Amino acid sequence: MKLPISKLQTFTIVYILLLLSFFNQAISQESYQKILDSLSSLDFFTRWEAIYQIEVDSIYQALPVVEEKLWLEPDAKLKVNYLEAMQKLGSLNTQTAAHRLIDTIRAYSQFMQTVDTLDLQSRVTLILFSKGDYSTAEYIFQLLHRDSSNVSYRILNSLEEIKNNVPLYSDSVKNELKIIVRKSDWNVFRRKAQRLLVKLFGETITDEIIFLCVNDDDPLNRMIALQNLFVLNYSELHSFLKERLYDETFPRRRREIAESLLTHYGTPSDYQYVSNYLFNESDINNAFMLKWILEGFSPSQPDSGTPIPTMIDSLISIKHQVASYGWLGNQDFIDELDANLDSAKIYILQGDSLGCRRFIKIFQQKVDEEYNDSLDGDTREVKMSGWQFLYWNAEYILNRLPDIPSMDRKEE
């Protein structure tokens, strides 16, 4: 049960809150005045720290002073800091001041050699972008053209905004990104530029991504480029992966390429290709991992909308491929498996799901039995790779068919 608060208690709480508020305001006012005084200091770092604190702490009451001090500040770099503070504090004068400041910065290059006017103009341009003003975007391209090997992250990120808002600059954005992915000294910047190229320009930059797959110095960037080729639906990707498996110099990337062949395609041909490659793998740990991946392989499950007759046709085709690689032994046995699949297809086309299931189950049991009975002395044989393809594809079909009632089940 809650006890009622007396008038005296209420008065005491309000009094304490007012006292604390007054005390905090007094401290705030003292700190605030110190910051304002620092803006007039002759020391550059004192002024820099003051404007930095105003921006980071969002000291809105300082906005009128910041707007005034902007034009009194002698240092061009700090002028831009003042403008950035105005932007952060929501000044209505930011856009006008930015245009005026860009013009003012030009004059600094005439008598102050240490000022990087293009960098400062680009910083101001980014502020104008935040206002939806792209009239000075050319400064971004001038800076990129000059510094393509060491571009800043903020400038790199601005290219997506330019592309989306100023279609006229689309080709310029593409060209600058292509330069960055090849010339930037920083792996992370080349990576970011590559992702922007794919996001903004899609299939039109496929050739560039192929170049990066082969030539980027960073193994991770090469792998990301390979992943981007999947995103771009590169038509020759399957054969390109097989080439890269032998040409890639970094062991982990080779393993990832082999996994991609098995997971994205996963045909008997891919399995055979990776198995053959295993004998050429020079890295012991990589060879062990690839062997483990092959032993644990199972083919991808067809889409749930795939018709069952189509799944049976696919299994028939896979069985022929498995046999061609020598993963099945004894022609009579192979013929038996063919007959089982043919019967299963006849039943499903007649609408008899239970009959279809019975023959798919017989097929699967024969495959499993011969795989496990390698010492029974006959020539009927199913190797592990054959079992992986045949057993699991049969299982995927069985999962789509109704179960046979227990009273009708027979031992095969």
N, C-alpha and C positions, 0 to 999 in steps of 0.2 A: 504494500500500500504506500503510495507516494504522499509525503508530508507537504502541506502547503508552504510556499515560500513567504516569509513575513515581509512587510514593507521595509523594515530595517535591513534585511538581507538583500533585498532588491536594490536598495539605495547603495549599499556597500559594494555590490558587484558593479553597478554602473559607475560609481566613483572610481573604482580601481581601473576599469576599462578606459575611462576618460583620462586618468592619470598616465596610464601606459601609452595611450595614443599621443598625449601631449609630449611625453618623454621621447617617443620614437620620432615624432615630427621635429623636435628640437635637434636630435642627432642627425636626422635626414637633412634638415636645413643647413646645419653646419657642414656636413659632407658635400651637399649640393653647392654651397658657396665656394668651398675649396676647389671643386671641380671647375666651376666657372672662372675662378681666379687663375687656374692652371692653363686655361685656354689663352691667356694673355702672357704666359711665360715666354722668356727669350730662349728657353731651352727646348729644342725640337722634341726630345723624348718625353718631356713633361706634357707638352701639348698633345703629342700622340697618345699618351696614356689617358689623358682626360677625354678626348673624343672617342677613344675606344671604349671607355667605361660608360659614356653616355649612350653609345649605340648598344653595347651588350646588355646593360641594365635597363634599357628602354626608359631613360629619364626624359619623359615627354615635356616637362616644364622647361627644359633647356633648349627646346626647339627654336624659339625666337633668337636666342643668343647664337646658336649654331648657324642659323641662316645669315646673321649679321657677320659673324667671324669668318665665314667662308671666303668672303671677298677681301678680308684683311689679312688672311693667312698668306705668308710669303712663300711657303713651300708647296710646289705643285702636287707632290704625292699626298700631302696632308689635305690639300683642297679636295681631292677625290674622297679621302676618308670622311671629310665633313659632309660631302654630298651623299655618301653611303649611309651616314647617320641620319640625314634628312629623309632618305628613302625609308629607313627602318622606322623612323618616328612618324611617318605618314604625312610629311609636308606636302601641301598642295602646290608648292613652288618647285618641286623636284625636277619636273620635266623642263621647265623654262630655264632653271639654273643649270641643268645638264647641258643644254645646247650652248648656253653662254660660256660654260666652263670649257667645253671642247674647243671653242674658238680661242679662248684665253690660253689654253695649253700649247697651242701652236707657237705662240710667241716665246715660250720658254726655250725652245730648241735653238733660238737665235743667240742666246747669251748664257745658257746653262747646259754644258755638254753632258753632264751626268744624268740629266733627266731623260727617261725613256718615254718620249711623248706618245709614241704609238701604243705602248702598253697602257698608259693612263687613259688615252682616248678610247681604248677597247674596254677598259673598266667602266668608263662613263657610258659607253654604248650598252653594256649589259644592264645598267640602271635604266636606260631608256627602254630596253626590251621589256622590263618589268612593268612599264607603263603602256605597253603595246605600240611603242614607237620604234620602227625599224629603219628610220631614215639614215642612220649612220652605220648600218651594218657593214659597209665597205671597209671600215676600220678593222673588223674581225678578220676579214679575208687578207688584208694587208699584213696583219700580225701573223696569221697562219702561214702565209707565203714566206715570211721572214724566219719564223721559228718552228717550222714543221717538224723538226727533229726533237724539239723540246717544248711542245705546246702545253699550256696549263689545262687542268681538268675543267675549270669553269668555261674556258673558251671552247674546248672540245664539246662540252655539253650544249653549248649555245647553238651548235650547228643544227641540231634537231629542231629547235625552235625556229630558226631561220627558214629551214626547209618547209616547215608546216605553215608558216605565216607569210613568206615571201616567195611564191613559186618562181619568180624571175631568177632567184639565186640557186635553184635546184641543181643545175649542172655544176655550179661553183662549189656547192656543198659536197657533191659527189667527188669532184676532183681533189678537193682538200683532204677528204677522208681517205682517198686512195693513196695520197702522198703520205699521210700520217701512218697508215698501216704498214708502209714499207720503210719509212725513214725515222720514225720516232725512236729515240734512245731508250724509251721506257716500255717494257713489256706490257704493263697494265694499260698504257695509252693506246698501243697498237690493238690490244684486245678490245678496248672500248670502241675504238674507231671501226673495228671489224663488225662488231655487233650493230653499230649504227648503220653501217653500209647495208647489212642484211635487212634490218628493220625498215629502213627508209627506201631502199631501192630494189629489194627482192631479187628476182631471177636475172635482172640486167647486170648484176655484178658477179655472176657465177664464175666467170673466168678469173676474176681477181681473187676469189676465195680459193679456187684451185691452186693458184700461184702461192698463196699463203700456206696451204696444206704442205706444199713441197719445200718452200724456201724460208719461212719464218724461222729465226734463230731459236725461238723459245718452244720447247716441246709442248707445253700446255696450249700455246697459241695455235700450234699446228693441229692439235686435237680439237680445239674449239672450231677451227676452220672446217675440219672434217664433219663435225656435228652440224655445222651450218649448211653443209651440202645436203644433209638429210632434210633440213628445214626448207631448203630451196628445191627439193625434189629433183636433184641432178640426175638426168636420165642415164648417165654412164657410171653412176656411183658404185654399182656392184663390182664391175671390173676394176674401177679405180681403187677400191678397197684392197683387192687382191694384189695390185701393184704396190700399194703403200705398205702392205704387210712385209714385203721383202726389202723395201727401200728405207723404211723408217729406221732411224739410228737409235732412238731411245727405247729401252726394253719395255717400260710400262705402256708406252704408246702402242707398241706392237701387240701387246696383250689385249689392249682395248680394241684395236682394229680386228683382231681375231674374234673377240667376243661379239663385235658388231656384225661380222659375217654370220655368226651362228644365231644371234638373237633377232636380227632384222631380216635375214633371208632364211638361214637354217635349212637349206635343201641338202640332200645327200651329197651333192656336188660340193657344197660349202664345207660340209663336215670332212669330206675326203681331202679337200684343199688344205684345211687347217691341219689335219692329221699328217699330211705329207710335209707341210711346212715345219712341223714340230721337230723333224730330224735336222733342220737347218738352224734352229734357234741356238744362238751362241751363249745366251745368258742362262745359267743353271736354274736359278730361281724362277725365271720366266718359263722355262721349259716345264718345270714341275707344276706351275700354276696352270699352264695350258693343258697339260695332261689331265689335271684334276677337273678342269672345265669340260673337257671332252667326255670324261667318264661320267660327269653329272648332267650331261646334256639331255634335254628332252625337247622335241619339236614344239613350235608355237601352236597353241590351240586355235582352230579356225574361228572366225567371227560367228557369233550366235545366230546370225541370220543366214549362214551358209546352208543351203538345202542338203539333206542327208545323201541323196544320190550323188551330188557333187563331191561330198566328202568321201564317198566310196570310190568314185572315179579317181580322186586324188590319191587315195591309199593304193589303188591298183597301179597307178603311175609310179608311186614311191617304191612299191614292191619290185617293179621292173628295174628301177635305178639301183636299189639295194642289191638285187641279184647281179646286175652288171658289174658292181664293184667287188663281187666275190664274198659278200656278207651273208649269202645264203648258199647252202650246199645241197646237192642232189636234185636233179631235174624233176624226178617223180614228186618229190616233196614240194617243189615250186609249183608244179601243176596242181597239186592238191590245194594249195593256198589260193591259186587262181580260181579254182572251181568254187571254193567257199565264198570268195568275194563276188563272183558272178551270181551265185545263188542269192546272196544277200541283196544284191541290187535288184534282181527280179522280184523278190518279195516286197521290197520297199516301194517299187514302182506299181505293184498291185495293191498297195495300201496295207500290207500285212507287216506291221512294225515288229510284232513278236517273232515272226518267221525271220525277218531280217536280223533281229537281235541274236537269234539262235546261231546263225551262220557266222556273224561277226565274232561272237563269243568263241565258237569252235576255232576260227582263224586265230584269235588271240591266244587261246590255250595251246594250240600247236606250236606257235612261235615261242611261247614262254617255256613250254616243255623241252623243246629242242635246244633252246639257249641254256637251260639249266642241266640238261643231260649230255654234257660234252663227252662223258666217258662211257656212253652206252655201246660204243663199238660200231655203230652204223655210220653211213655217210651223210645222213640228214644233219644239217648244221645251221645254226643261227649265231652269228658273231654278235658281240656286244653292240656294235654300231648298228647292225641290222635290227636287233631287238629294240633299241631305242626308238627307231623310226616306226617300226611295225606295231609294236605293243602299244605305244602311246597314241598313235593315230587311230588304232582300233578302239582304244579306251575313250577317245574323244567322241567317236560315233556312238559307243554304248551309252555314254552320258546323255545323249540326246534321245535315246530310245526308251520306251517303257520297260520296266523290269518284268521278267517272266514270273507268273504266279508260282508259288512254292510247290503246289500240287502237280504242276506241269513240268517241273525241272527234271532233267535226266542227267545222269553222269555221262560225260563225253569220253 
